[in-house]
């Protein structure tokens, strides 16, 4: 299993925390503009943070493409 999520912040924080608790890999797709402290918390929870595009729809599209490419997502 591999958790993949698009977020502007809060959902990604929750996903990172839950994935770390469950020892499940997590990749979070964020648009530019998300605060550094938010991204740092995600990384401290062992999540991979990918910044893509300028808006949530850009991050969502990238996350959807990742899910299609990853059979464990």
GROMACS elastic network, one bead per residue, 0.5 to 0.9 nm:
[ bonds ]
;  ai    aj funct       b0    kb
    1    24     6  0.66617   500
    1    25     6  0.73128   500
    1    71     6  0.86261   500
    1    73     6  0.57772   500
    2    19     6  0.87096   500
    2    24     6  0.61702   500
    2    26     6  0.58234   500
    2    27     6  0.77567   500
    2    70     6  0.83026   500
    2    71     6  0.88085   500
    2    72     6  0.54670   500
    3    15     6  0.77889   500
    3    16     6  0.87940   500
    3    19     6  0.71573   500
    3    24     6  0.70425   500
    3    25     6  0.61035   500
    3    27     6  0.63134   500
    3    28     6  0.83005   500
    3    67     6  0.89738   500
    3    72     6  0.84402   500
    3    73     6  0.57614   500
    4    15     6  0.86580   500
    4    25     6  0.85331   500
    4    26     6  0.58019   500
    4    28     6  0.59513   500
    4    29     6  0.77788   500
    4    63     6  0.64407   500
    4    64     6  0.83945   500
    4    66     6  0.76648   500
    4    67     6  0.68523   500
    4    73     6  0.63301   500
    5    11     6  0.81213   500
    5    12     6  0.67635   500
    5    15     6  0.75816   500
    5    26     6  0.79206   500
    5    27     6  0.65152   500
    5    28     6  0.50129   500
    5    29     6  0.61552   500
    5    30     6  0.87331   500
    5    59     6  0.87728   500
    5    60     6  0.76823   500
    5    63     6  0.61313   500
    5    64     6  0.84654   500
    6     9     6  0.88889   500
    6    11     6  0.81188   500
    6    12     6  0.70894   500
    6    27     6  0.86388   500
    6    28     6  0.57531   500
    6    30     6  0.60250   500
    6    31     6  0.85723   500
    6    56     6  0.73185   500
    6    57     6  0.86347   500
    6    58     6  0.89820   500
    6    59     6  0.55321   500
    6    61     6  0.83450   500
    6    62     6  0.80387   500
    6    63     6  0.58037   500
    6    64     6  0.84446   500
    7    10     6  0.71035   500
    7    11     6  0.57922   500
    7    12     6  0.52897   500
    7    13     6  0.86556   500
    7    28     6  0.69507   500
    7    29     6  0.63085   500
    7    30     6  0.54746   500
    7    31     6  0.77685   500
    7    56     6  0.67821   500
    7    59     6  0.72266   500
    7    60     6  0.76185   500
    8    11     6  0.73946   500
    8    12     6  0.72151   500
    8    29     6  0.84773   500
    8    30     6  0.58027   500
    8    31     6  0.66548   500
    8    32     6  0.89501   500
    8    33     6  0.86157   500
    8    34     6  0.64225   500
    8    55     6  0.84737   500
    8    56     6  0.64555   500
    8    59     6  0.85869   500
    9    12     6  0.52379   500
    9    13     6  0.61259   500
    9    14     6  0.88091   500
    9    30     6  0.75626   500
    9    34     6  0.66789   500
    9    35     6  0.82588   500
    9    38     6  0.66132   500
    9    39     6  0.81092   500
   10    13     6  0.50400   500
   10    14     6  0.63601   500
   10    15     6  0.86192   500
   10    38     6  0.84488   500
   11    14     6  0.51464   500
   11    15     6  0.60832   500
   11    16     6  0.85402   500
   12    16     6  0.59694   500
   12    17     6  0.84738   500
   12    27     6  0.89597   500
   12    28     6  0.61805   500
   12    29     6  0.82855   500
   12    30     6  0.83538   500
   12    38     6  0.88164   500
   12    39     6  0.89580   500
   12    42     6  0.73216   500
   13    16     6  0.52126   500
   13    17     6  0.62059   500
   13    18     6  0.86383   500
   13    38     6  0.72627   500
   13    39     6  0.83772   500
   13    41     6  0.73040   500
   13    42     6  0.58999   500
   13    45     6  0.87604   500
   14    17     6  0.51940   500
   14    18     6  0.61036   500
   14    19     6  0.84692   500
   14    42     6  0.88417   500
   15    18     6  0.51665   500
   15    19     6  0.59100   500
   15    20     6  0.84114   500
   15    26     6  0.74942   500
   15    28     6  0.82199   500
   15    42     6  0.86306   500
   15    47     6  0.87292   500
   16    19     6  0.52182   500
   16    20     6  0.60892   500
   16    21     6  0.85506   500
   16    25     6  0.88077   500
   16    26     6  0.63618   500
   16    27     6  0.81325   500
   16    28     6  0.78428   500
   16    41     6  0.83941   500
   16    42     6  0.55241   500
   16    43     6  0.80050   500
   16    44     6  0.87884   500
   16    45     6  0.57122   500
   16    46     6  0.72482   500
   16    47     6  0.56213   500
   16    48     6  0.88368   500
   17    20     6  0.52408   500
   17    21     6  0.61807   500
   17    22     6  0.87037   500
   17    41     6  0.88540   500
   17    42     6  0.74619   500
   17    45     6  0.58335   500
   17    46     6  0.86563   500
   17    47     6  0.85503   500
   18    21     6  0.50214   500
   18    22     6  0.61584   500
   18    23     6  0.83684   500
   18    24     6  0.83786   500
   18    45     6  0.87857   500
   19    22     6  0.50921   500
   19    23     6  0.57547   500
   19    25     6  0.63943   500
   19    26     6  0.60920   500
   19    45     6  0.79684   500
   19    46     6  0.84006   500
   19    47     6  0.78992   500
   20    24     6  0.61968   500
   20    25     6  0.75266   500
   20    26     6  0.79732   500
   20    45     6  0.55625   500
   20    46     6  0.63826   500
   20    47     6  0.76356   500
   21    24     6  0.78465   500
   21    45     6  0.85116   500
   22    25     6  0.89559   500
   25    46     6  0.77061   500
   25    47     6  0.68113   500
   25    48     6  0.81697   500
   26    46     6  0.75280   500
   26    48     6  0.62104   500
   26    49     6  0.86205   500
   27    47     6  0.56247   500
   27    49     6  0.59331   500
   27    50     6  0.72671   500
   27    63     6  0.84711   500
   28    42     6  0.82733   500
   28    47     6  0.69227   500
   28    48     6  0.61903   500
   28    49     6  0.50137   500
   28    50     6  0.60719   500
   28    51     6  0.83658   500
   28    59     6  0.87967   500
   28    63     6  0.77240   500
   29    48     6  0.86012   500
   29    49     6  0.61957   500
   29    51     6  0.58613   500
   29    52     6  0.67591   500
   29    56     6  0.88605   500
   29    58     6  0.89109   500
   29    59     6  0.52237   500
   29    60     6  0.71358   500
   29    62     6  0.70034   500
   29    63     6  0.59889   500
   30    33     6  0.84650   500
   30    34     6  0.69983   500
   30    39     6  0.88807   500
   30    49     6  0.72911   500
   30    50     6  0.61201   500
   30    52     6  0.60642   500
   30    53     6  0.79565   500
   30    54     6  0.88154   500
   30    55     6  0.82149   500
   30    56     6  0.70542   500
   30    58     6  0.84276   500
   30    59     6  0.53491   500
   30    60     6  0.82402   500
   31    34     6  0.66697   500
   31    50     6  0.84406   500
   31    51     6  0.54470   500
   31    52     6  0.51266   500
   31    53     6  0.51876   500
   31    54     6  0.50986   500
   31    55     6  0.51363   500
   31    56     6  0.57251   500
   31    57     6  0.84133   500
   31    58     6  0.68312   500
   31    59     6  0.54991   500
   31    60     6  0.89344   500
   32    35     6  0.87814   500
   32    51     6  0.59610   500
   32    52     6  0.64287   500
   32    53     6  0.61462   500
   32    54     6  0.51696   500
   32    55     6  0.71490   500
   33    36     6  0.86722   500
   33    51     6  0.89949   500
   33    54     6  0.75326   500
   33    55     6  0.87391   500
   34    37     6  0.86127   500
   34    38     6  0.69460   500
   34    39     6  0.72522   500
   34    51     6  0.86636   500
   35    38     6  0.53046   500
   35    39     6  0.65190   500
   35    40     6  0.86978   500
   36    39     6  0.51194   500
   36    40     6  0.59950   500
   36    41     6  0.86055   500
   37    41     6  0.61860   500
   37    42     6  0.86689   500
   38    41     6  0.52908   500
   38    42     6  0.64371   500
   38    43     6  0.88079   500
   39    42     6  0.50751   500
   39    43     6  0.62383   500
   39    44     6  0.86254   500
   39    49     6  0.69146   500
   40    43     6  0.50428   500
   40    44     6  0.60902   500
   40    45     6  0.86294   500
   40    49     6  0.89986   500
   41    44     6  0.50079   500
   41    45     6  0.63629   500
   41    46     6  0.89001   500
   41    47     6  0.89019   500
   42    45     6  0.51499   500
   42    46     6  0.67411   500
   42    47     6  0.54955   500
   42    48     6  0.76512   500
   42    49     6  0.72106   500
   43    48     6  0.63095   500
   43    49     6  0.67996   500
   44    47     6  0.72445   500
   50    59     6  0.85922   500
   51    54     6  0.89405   500
   51    59     6  0.75363   500
   52    55     6  0.82810   500
   52    58     6  0.66144   500
   52    59     6  0.57003   500
   52    62     6  0.74158   500
   53    56     6  0.79062   500
   53    57     6  0.83790   500
   53    58     6  0.51271   500
   53    59     6  0.63528   500
   53    62     6  0.89146   500
   54    57     6  0.85247   500
   54    58     6  0.66909   500
   54    59     6  0.81285   500
   55    58     6  0.53593   500
   55    59     6  0.66634   500
   55    60     6  0.88071   500
   56    59     6  0.50435   500
   56    60     6  0.60307   500
   56    61     6  0.85716   500
   57    61     6  0.60780   500
   57    62     6  0.86140   500
   58    61     6  0.52551   500
   58    62     6  0.63808   500
   58    63     6  0.87224   500
   59    62     6  0.51773   500
   59    63     6  0.61695   500
   59    64     6  0.86249   500
   60    63     6  0.50482   500
   60    64     6  0.61001   500
   60    65     6  0.85943   500
   61    64     6  0.51030   500
   61    65     6  0.62318   500
   61    66     6  0.86569   500
   62    65     6  0.51253   500
   62    66     6  0.62334   500
   62    67     6  0.87510   500
   63    66     6  0.50152   500
   63    67     6  0.62689   500
   63    68     6  0.87745   500
   64    67     6  0.51315   500
   64    68     6  0.64045   500
   64    69     6  0.87632   500
   65    68     6  0.51966   500
   65    69     6  0.63236   500
   65    70     6  0.87156   500
   66    69     6  0.50693   500
   66    70     6  0.60261   500
   66    73     6  0.80494   500
   67    70     6  0.51476   500
   67    71     6  0.71914   500
   67    72     6  0.80850   500
   67    73     6  0.53620   500
   68    71     6  0.70564   500
   68    73     6  0.80125   500
   69    73     6  0.85223   500
   70    73     6  0.54761   500
